[in-house]
Amino acid sequence: MSRIILTLSILLTLNFLNVRQVAAFQQDTDSISVAEDVVFTEIGSEADTLANDTVEAVDTAEKTVPASVAMTETGTSEQTLWQTFLEGLAGGFIAFLMPCIFPMVPLTVSFFTKRAGSRRKGIGQAIIYGLSIIVIYVAFGLLITLLFGSAKLNELSSSGWFNFAFFILLVVFAISFFGAFEITLPSSFVNKIDQKADSSGGLGGIFFMAASLALVSFSCTGPIIGTLLVQASAKGEILAPAIGMFGFALALALPFTLSAIFPGFLNSMPKSGSWLNSVKVCLGFLELALALKFLSAADLVWHWEWFDREIFLALWIVIFILQGIYLLGKIKFSHDSDLPFVSVPRLFFAILSLAFGVYLVPGLWGAPVNVLSGIAPPMHTQDFILGGNTAATVSDGTSGFPSKVKYDDVLHPPHGFNSFFDLEEGMAYAKKINKPVLIDFTGHACVNCRKMEDKVWVDPEVARLIKEEFVLIQLYVDERGVKMPAEKVHYSKLLRTNTSDLGRWNSDFQATQYNSNSQPFYVMAGQDLKPLVTPKGAIFDTDAYIAFLKSGIAKFNEGKNE
């Protein structure tokens, strides 16, 4: 019973880390850091101009950007890294319960005790063994950063090819966990490391033993590591892959070390058995569900417009219902043993899985399903919404909004809102009706952007303030399909490429104008594009976001009365 509780508790922990964060992961901020010495492309030149009546305002705003508008808030960055660490920790504990690793604990501890000749020396060597595991995985995480860099990781995470490739990869991982095949490294390479571990003495031998564990267990840990690195990379933090690997390695190394220091800990651990394969299969279901998030991102970036919210939710419902049926022993895979009876803990976890699937059913008719905010496709992809949406019930405070705006054939506002997707067009309309603008720097693959729209913008008061007090301008930083006219194409030193498409132009504009390149990023500005108050990123507290909006409105009205 204890082993079932331990196993499935960790599985559900990882599941809810993925579901509730995402990339989870940010007050999951999809952000990148830029060095202070980066010189951004100047906006306002003849080659890169806004409408004739806003160019002067842009130039003025560039010179007076508040110093408080920082590239990436330190607190947000630290929170992102902490979440990445916790995800890595959960992944490491699950990897420890894989059939490739769990049975090796007593063998490894026994080996160190015999090799050392005394318990004290064996403990010391086991600690070195654990540290070696951490060094190996952290080095792997740092290698990912060195190869790509945070800016490239951020750009990749919003790429359709990146998301589609990892959809395929996670599906392959899931199939592997279901027992169709094993993902292994070349045996010749693994054998060489084993020989090194046997022939090398002292610290070198211990290090190669740790490397041997990492390689031999790759068939079980590879999919977990791959998923973790994808999630960490998508956050854009330069240290995220290394921090994620540190959490993973710490959780993996800790049981080996504790077992050597406290022999009683080893005796209290559950015995190996067929339950280990059940852990792999359940993780396969979770990998399959997570894969759909990446397919959804690719669909949004490439404007396929077929993988909508209903299809996504229907597949999640089926996956978690099947997982519940599997836990009840009604589905059996090739490596599973016979299940003569269902234990009470296993029954309860089956009920949780089935209940979660049923909980998602109302989402097929437009229910918010808040637990999937930021993961499921946005509400505007929903074909049918029973009873409408909260935000849609708030009347639009402006009249005469254009029936058609630029780029609305490929870009869509949140359900119930009107929005411009071109800065020039939006500023001209704001000047016409004399209202401030709310510039929303967003992205198709931005998890927190969708969470804000699904959880905060649906609040009646938030919707009223945005619709009645502001002109909403949504600038997508990852839109590659819309090409910019020749007069707006220029070289961006931040992106190290030309602003040839709408996404790159918006991204360069955000960095140049507001010294930030994180999404979501909300700027309330007047006709001169100067921030009325300090811009903010994701604010998941509805009351705090309302206060933020009201502060900008008050500042704008104060300026009108002067």
Secondary structure, 3 states (H helix, E strand, C coil): CHHHHHHHHHHHHHHHHHHHCCCCCCCCCECCCCCCCCCCCCCCCCCCCCCCCCHHHHHHHHHCCCCCCCCCCHHHHHHHHHHHHHHHHHHHHHHHCCCCCCCHHHHHHHHHHHHHCCHHHHHHHHHHHHHHHHHHHHHHHHHHHHHHHHHHHHHHHCCHHHHHHHHHHHHHHHHHHCCCCCCCCCHHHHHHHHHHHHHCCHHHHHHHHHHHHHHHCHHHHHHHHHHHHHHHHHCCCCCHHHHHHHHHHHHHHHHHHHHHHCHHHHHHCCCCCCHHHHHHHHHHHHHHHHHHHHHHHHHHHHCCCCCCHHHHHHHHHHHHHHHHHHHCCCCCCCCCCCCCCCCHHHHHHHHHHHHHHHHCHHHHHCCCCHHHCCCCCCHHHCCCCCCCCCHHHCCCCCCCCCCCCCCCCCCCCCCCCCCECCHHHHHHHHHHHCCCEEEEEECCCCHHHHHHHHHHCCCHHHHHHHHHHCEEEEEECCCCCCECCHHHCCEECCCCEECCEHHHHHHHHHHHHHCCCCECEEEEECCCCCECCCCECCCCCHHHHHHHHHHHHHHHHHHHHC
